[in-house]
Amino acid sequence: MEEKLAALRRDVSELARASLEGIEISAHRTVAAVRKLFRAAGCDPTRYRPSSEALLRRVLKGEDLPAIHPLVDLNNCLSVELAVPCGMAAEGSFTPPLTLRAGQPSESYESLRGPFNLEGKPLLADAAGPFSTPITDSQRGKVTEGTARVWMVAYLPAGVVTPDMVLEKVSELLAKAPVAASTTTRRSPRPATP
């Protein structure tokens, strides 16, 4: 499995480099649409980069995607392939219904990188509060070695990337590196834009 995942990360990285050669990343249609979503929430996407753009920039510098956890690796490959922020949350770490909104003043959470101020940033929240952003995920939803089931969240700019495109790409990636024994797809109702 590790060899298939390594090959998948390498192939996705090489494909992204080839498809973006000679293109300014901010001019990429999907990247520009995601940046527009960030601005609508009140977030400067050049200061707080969408996770997909951060991964793409890393790949364009000649680095391959890192090995983190099989499911997280799948998530990162999807994010690079579609140029949209994707995140994962361990099942049971949040309770639907979810709301996509902009962070409020004084809101923060413990992200995978440490304390993270959420004010003016697009985020997902449940009744207990925020648990995910398209910038960095939270410790609350962290995928660990003991995680058996996850939710994958793709932040899709309307009219640019569709849920069907995501499902097709996930199927393609899983065919190359079957990191999940089975998948169940649930589409959440379209939340309000930030």
C-alpha positions as CSV (number, residue, x, y, z in Angstrom):
1,M,0.0,0.0,0.0
2,E,2.8,2.4,0.9
3,E,4.3,2.0,-2.6
4,K,1.0,2.7,-4.3
5,L,0.4,5.8,-2.1
6,A,4.0,7.1,-2.8
7,A,3.4,6.6,-6.6
8,L,0.1,8.4,-6.4
9,R,1.5,11.4,-4.5
10,R,4.4,11.5,-7.0
11,D,2.1,11.2,-10.1
12,V,-0.3,13.9,-8.8
13,S,2.6,16.2,-8.1
14,E,4.1,15.7,-11.6
15,L,0.7,16.1,-13.3
16,A,0.1,19.4,-11.4
17,R,3.5,20.7,-12.4
18,A,3.0,19.8,-16.0
19,S,-0.6,21.3,-16.2
20,L,0.5,24.6,-14.5
21,E,3.7,25.1,-16.3
22,G,3.9,28.7,-17.5
23,I,0.7,29.7,-15.7
24,E,0.6,32.2,-12.9
25,I,-1.2,30.3,-10.1
26,S,-3.5,33.2,-9.2
27,A,-4.8,33.2,-12.8
28,H,-5.9,29.5,-12.6
29,R,-9.7,29.5,-12.9
30,T,-10.3,27.4,-9.8
31,V,-7.7,29.1,-7.6
32,A,-9.2,32.5,-8.5
33,A,-12.7,31.3,-7.7
34,V,-11.5,29.9,-4.3
35,R,-9.7,33.2,-3.6
36,K,-13.0,35.0,-4.3
37,L,-14.8,32.9,-1.7
38,F,-12.1,33.8,0.8
39,R,-12.5,37.5,0.1
40,A,-16.3,37.2,0.5
41,A,-15.7,35.9,4.0
42,G,-13.3,38.8,4.7
43,C,-10.1,36.8,4.5
44,D,-7.1,37.9,2.4
45,P,-6.1,34.7,0.5
46,T,-2.6,36.0,0.0
47,R,-2.1,36.2,3.7
48,Y,-4.0,33.1,4.7
49,R,-3.7,30.8,1.7
50,P,-6.3,28.2,0.8
51,S,-4.8,24.8,1.7
52,S,-5.1,23.7,-2.0
53,E,-3.1,26.7,-3.1
54,A,-0.5,26.1,-0.4
55,L,-0.1,22.5,-1.6
56,L,0.0,23.6,-5.3
57,R,2.7,26.1,-4.5
58,R,4.7,23.4,-2.7
59,V,4.4,21.1,-5.7
60,L,5.4,23.9,-8.2
61,K,8.6,24.4,-6.2
62,G,9.5,20.8,-7.1
63,E,8.5,19.1,-3.9
64,D,6.2,16.1,-3.9
65,L,3.2,15.8,-1.6
66,P,4.3,14.5,1.9
67,A,3.4,11.2,3.4
68,I,1.2,11.9,6.4
69,H,-1.5,9.3,6.8
70,P,-3.1,7.2,4.0
71,L,-6.5,9.1,4.2
72,V,-4.9,12.5,4.6
73,D,-2.6,11.7,1.6
74,L,-5.7,10.9,-0.5
75,N,-7.3,14.1,0.7
76,N,-4.2,16.1,-0.4
77,C,-4.1,14.4,-3.8
78,L,-7.7,15.3,-4.3
79,S,-7.0,18.9,-3.3
80,V,-4.1,19.2,-5.8
81,E,-6.0,17.5,-8.6
82,L,-9.0,19.7,-8.3
83,A,-7.3,22.9,-7.0
84,V,-9.9,23.2,-4.2
85,P,-9.3,23.1,-0.4
86,C,-10.2,19.7,1.0
87,G,-10.2,18.6,4.6
88,M,-10.9,15.5,6.7
89,A,-12.6,15.1,10.0
90,A,-12.8,11.9,12.0
91,E,-16.3,10.6,12.2
92,G,-17.9,11.6,15.5
93,S,-15.8,14.8,15.8
94,F,-18.7,17.0,14.8
95,T,-22.5,16.8,14.8
96,P,-24.7,17.8,11.8
97,P,-26.2,20.2,10.8
98,L,-23.2,22.2,9.6
99,T,-22.9,25.8,8.7
100,L,-20.4,27.4,6.3
101,R,-19.8,30.9,7.5
102,A,-17.2,33.6,8.2
103,G,-15.5,33.4,11.6
104,Q,-16.7,35.9,14.2
105,P,-14.5,38.3,16.3
106,S,-12.6,36.4,19.0
107,E,-13.4,33.0,17.5
108,S,-10.4,30.6,17.4
109,Y,-9.6,26.9,17.6
110,E,-6.6,24.7,18.1
111,S,-5.6,23.9,14.6
112,L,-3.2,21.2,13.4
113,R,-0.6,24.0,13.4
114,G,-1.4,25.5,16.8
115,P,-3.8,28.2,17.9
116,F,-5.6,29.7,15.0
117,N,-7.6,33.0,14.9
118,L,-10.8,32.4,12.9
119,E,-12.1,35.9,12.6
120,G,-13.1,36.7,9.0
121,K,-12.0,33.3,7.7
122,P,-14.4,30.8,6.0
123,L,-15.2,27.9,8.3
124,L,-17.4,25.0,9.0
125,A,-19.2,24.9,12.4
126,D,-21.7,22.7,14.2
127,A,-23.6,23.5,17.4
128,A,-20.4,23.2,19.4
129,G,-18.6,25.7,17.2
130,P,-16.0,25.8,14.4
131,F,-14.1,22.6,13.5
132,S,-12.7,23.1,10.0
133,T,-11.4,25.8,7.7
134,P,-10.2,25.6,4.1
135,I,-6.8,26.8,5.5
136,T,-6.1,24.4,8.3
137,D,-8.1,21.8,10.1
138,S,-8.6,21.5,13.8
139,Q,-7.3,19.2,16.5
140,R,-11.0,18.4,17.2
141,G,-11.4,16.6,13.8
142,K,-7.9,15.2,13.5
143,V,-7.4,11.9,11.7
144,T,-5.2,9.6,13.7
145,E,-3.9,6.0,13.4
146,G,-7.0,4.8,15.3
147,T,-9.5,6.7,13.0
148,A,-11.7,4.1,11.3
149,R,-14.1,6.5,9.4
150,V,-13.7,10.0,8.1
151,W,-15.7,12.7,6.5
152,M,-14.0,14.4,3.6
153,V,-15.0,18.0,3.0
154,A,-14.3,19.8,-0.3
155,Y,-14.9,23.5,-0.5
156,L,-16.2,24.0,-4.0
157,P,-16.6,27.3,-5.8
158,A,-20.1,27.1,-7.4
159,G,-20.0,26.8,-11.2
160,V,-16.4,25.8,-11.3
161,V,-16.0,22.4,-9.5
162,T,-19.1,20.2,-9.0
163,P,-19.8,17.5,-6.4
164,D,-19.9,15.0,-9.3
165,M,-16.3,16.0,-10.3
166,V,-15.2,15.4,-6.8
167,L,-16.8,11.9,-6.6
168,E,-15.3,11.0,-10.0
169,K,-11.8,12.1,-8.9
170,V,-12.1,10.3,-5.5
171,S,-13.0,7.1,-7.3
172,E,-10.0,7.5,-9.7
173,L,-7.6,8.1,-6.8
174,L,-9.0,5.2,-4.8
175,A,-8.5,2.9,-7.9
176,K,-4.8,3.8,-7.9
177,A,-4.3,3.6,-4.1
178,P,-7.2,1.9,-2.3
179,V,-6.7,3.4,1.1
180,A,-10.4,3.0,2.1
181,A,-12.1,-0.4,2.3
182,S,-15.4,1.2,1.3
183,T,-16.8,4.6,0.7
184,T,-20.2,6.0,1.2
185,T,-21.0,9.3,-0.3
186,R,-23.3,11.7,1.4
187,R,-24.0,15.1,-0.1
188,S,-24.8,17.7,2.4
189,P,-27.3,20.4,1.5
190,R,-25.5,23.4,0.0
191,P,-24.7,25.8,2.9
192,A,-24.9,29.5,2.5
193,T,-21.8,31.2,1.2
194,P,-19.7,33.2,3.7
